Amino acid sequence: MDATPLNTQNLLNRLKRAPDEHKGHGGKVLIIGGDVGMSGAVFLAGQAALYSGAGWVILGVLDSQAPSLVIDQPELMVNRAKPDLIADVAPEVLVIGPGLGQSDLAKELLQIGLLQNIPVVLDADALNLLSVDTSLLMMLQNRPKGFTVLTPHPGEAARLLHTTTEKVQADRCGSLLQLVELTQSIVVLKGQGTLIGVPGEPIKICQKGNAGMGIGGMGDVLTGVLAAVIAQGLHHQLSVLEAVYLAVDLHSGAADVLVNQGVGPIGLTPSEVIHQVRNLINIK
């Protein structure tokens, strides 16, 4: 089964800012996650969204002690994750999953998130909760088409499909199609040759990326980039799917630029990729 290579240059041109634009044109992003011991994930996603151009980035953090980690990034607005947070913030794009955990509160926040009529990006423990709860999966399937993005790595994909990581990797395109059919969502299957699928469209493959990206936190960065590009796309004539194509390309392309500059691949960090994504977005 073949996949078509991504080509995103025209999409990046459409993301450019006019001189009179303001933060509203960057969009408002809410990222929920960061349970005890896992708050770094939500802060990485938040920084990635911020440096990728979102106008506002609000974090909803489950760990009450976590805000101390954000002292060096005061642009991020940090709140306790609670059931009414989504309604209070009224985001344009919602992310649920980085460091979320699988507590009762995590499940409740995911349920509320799935009811929102806005683009939603689901990652990490949000995917693990979906894999064990058929009621959540049904809520996902009933969401507006083209408004939900899932970003599983092969292990999370295997849990969703109730199979093994080895089987997912042995047939990545086939596994992607199964995930798209199961979830009725845009699915980004991470890994070497990241694949993007959506109901009714051909599979796309990202031919960028390198082995240095195999480190904890790199997926959280992708999640933040996705949220920011989707949020900006709402104000710059980019569909959610087009924004996903562009975000995946920027994320992997940034890692390649760094390696070509002699940074890594061994020891390449997600934080370095965040800053390089900003450079790529601003290329004239």
KAFEN-V42745 format. One record per residue. N is the residue number from 0. D_CENTER is the distance of its C-alpha to the mean C-alpha in whole Angstrom. Layout:
n=N d_center=D_CENTER
n=N d_center=D_CENTER
//
This chain:
n=0 d_center=26
n=1 d_center=24
n=2 d_center=21
n=3 d_center=21
n=4 d_center=20
n=5 d_center=17
n=6 d_center=19
n=7 d_center=17
n=8 d_center=20
n=9 d_center=21
n=10 d_center=18
n=11 d_center=18
n=12 d_center=21
n=13 d_center=20
n=14 d_center=18
n=15 d_center=21
n=16 d_center=22
n=17 d_center=26
n=18 d_center=28
n=19 d_center=28
n=20 d_center=25
n=21 d_center=24
n=22 d_center=21
n=23 d_center=20
n=24 d_center=19
n=25 d_center=16
n=26 d_center=15
n=27 d_center=15
n=28 d_center=11
n=29 d_center=12
n=30 d_center=10
n=31 d_center=12
n=32 d_center=12
n=33 d_center=15
n=34 d_center=18
n=35 d_center=21
n=36 d_center=20
n=37 d_center=17
n=38 d_center=16
n=39 d_center=15
n=40 d_center=12
n=41 d_center=11
n=42 d_center=13
n=43 d_center=11
n=44 d_center=8
n=45 d_center=11
n=46 d_center=12
n=47 d_center=10
n=48 d_center=9
n=49 d_center=13
n=50 d_center=14
n=51 d_center=12
n=52 d_center=14
n=53 d_center=13
n=54 d_center=17
n=55 d_center=16
n=56 d_center=14
n=57 d_center=15
n=58 d_center=14
n=59 d_center=15
n=60 d_center=17
n=61 d_center=19
n=62 d_center=21
n=63 d_center=23
n=64 d_center=24
n=65 d_center=21
n=66 d_center=21
n=67 d_center=24
n=68 d_center=21
n=69 d_center=20
n=70 d_center=23
n=71 d_center=23
n=72 d_center=20
n=73 d_center=22
n=74 d_center=20
n=75 d_center=17
n=76 d_center=19
n=77 d_center=19
n=78 d_center=20
n=79 d_center=21
n=80 d_center=19
n=81 d_center=21
n=82 d_center=21
n=83 d_center=22
n=84 d_center=20
n=85 d_center=18
n=86 d_center=21
n=87 d_center=22
n=88 d_center=19
n=89 d_center=19
n=90 d_center=15
n=91 d_center=14
n=92 d_center=11
n=93 d_center=10
n=94 d_center=7
n=95 d_center=9
n=96 d_center=9
n=97 d_center=9
n=98 d_center=13
n=99 d_center=14
n=100 d_center=17
n=101 d_center=18
n=102 d_center=21
n=103 d_center=23
n=104 d_center=21
n=105 d_center=17
n=106 d_center=19
n=107 d_center=20
n=108 d_center=17
n=109 d_center=15
n=110 d_center=18
n=111 d_center=18
n=112 d_center=15
n=113 d_center=15
n=114 d_center=18
n=115 d_center=17
n=116 d_center=18
n=117 d_center=15
n=118 d_center=11
n=119 d_center=9
n=120 d_center=6
n=121 d_center=7
n=122 d_center=7
n=123 d_center=10
n=124 d_center=13
n=125 d_center=12
n=126 d_center=12
n=127 d_center=15
n=128 d_center=17
n=129 d_center=16
n=130 d_center=18
n=131 d_center=21
n=132 d_center=21
n=133 d_center=23
n=134 d_center=23
n=135 d_center=19
n=136 d_center=19
n=137 d_center=21
n=138 d_center=19
n=139 d_center=16
n=140 d_center=19
n=141 d_center=20
n=142 d_center=18
n=143 d_center=18
n=144 d_center=17
n=145 d_center=15
n=146 d_center=13
n=147 d_center=10
n=148 d_center=7
n=149 d_center=8
n=150 d_center=6
n=151 d_center=10
n=152 d_center=12
n=153 d_center=15
n=154 d_center=16
n=155 d_center=14
n=156 d_center=15
n=157 d_center=19
n=158 d_center=18
n=159 d_center=17
n=160 d_center=20
n=161 d_center=22
n=162 d_center=23
n=163 d_center=23
n=164 d_center=21
n=165 d_center=24
n=166 d_center=24
n=167 d_center=20
n=168 d_center=21
n=169 d_center=24
n=170 d_center=23
n=171 d_center=19
n=172 d_center=20
n=173 d_center=22
n=174 d_center=19
n=175 d_center=17
n=176 d_center=19
n=177 d_center=20
n=178 d_center=16
n=179 d_center=16
n=180 d_center=20
n=181 d_center=19
n=182 d_center=16
n=183 d_center=17
n=184 d_center=13
n=185 d_center=11
n=186 d_center=10
n=187 d_center=9
n=188 d_center=11
n=189 d_center=11
n=190 d_center=14
n=191 d_center=17
n=192 d_center=17
n=193 d_center=13
n=194 d_center=14
n=195 d_center=12
n=196 d_center=15
n=197 d_center=15
n=198 d_center=19
n=199 d_center=21
n=200 d_center=20
n=201 d_center=21
n=202 d_center=18
n=203 d_center=17
n=204 d_center=17
n=205 d_center=15
n=206 d_center=18
n=207 d_center=17
n=208 d_center=16
n=209 d_center=19
n=210 d_center=20
n=211 d_center=19
n=212 d_center=15
n=213 d_center=16
n=214 d_center=16
n=215 d_center=14
n=216 d_center=12
n=217 d_center=10
n=218 d_center=7
n=219 d_center=7
n=220 d_center=7
n=221 d_center=5
n=222 d_center=2
n=223 d_center=5
n=224 d_center=6
n=225 d_center=5
n=226 d_center=6
n=227 d_center=9
n=228 d_center=10
n=229 d_center=10
n=230 d_center=12
n=231 d_center=14
n=232 d_center=14
n=233 d_center=16
n=234 d_center=19
n=235 d_center=19
n=236 d_center=20
n=237 d_center=16
n=238 d_center=15
n=239 d_center=12
n=240 d_center=12
n=241 d_center=14
n=242 d_center=11
n=243 d_center=9
n=244 d_center=12
n=245 d_center=12
n=246 d_center=9
n=247 d_center=9
n=248 d_center=13
n=249 d_center=12
n=250 d_center=10
n=251 d_center=13
n=252 d_center=16
n=253 d_center=16
n=254 d_center=16
n=255 d_center=19
n=256 d_center=21
n=257 d_center=21
n=258 d_center=22
n=259 d_center=25
n=260 d_center=26
n=261 d_center=27
n=262 d_center=24
n=263 d_center=23
n=264 d_center=22
n=265 d_center=24
n=266 d_center=22
n=267 d_center=20
n=268 d_center=17
n=269 d_center=14
n=270 d_center=15
n=271 d_center=17
n=272 d_center=14
n=273 d_center=13
n=274 d_center=17
n=275 d_center=17
n=276 d_center=14
n=277 d_center=16
n=278 d_center=19
n=279 d_center=18
n=280 d_center=17
n=281 d_center=20
n=282 d_center=22
n=283 d_center=25
//
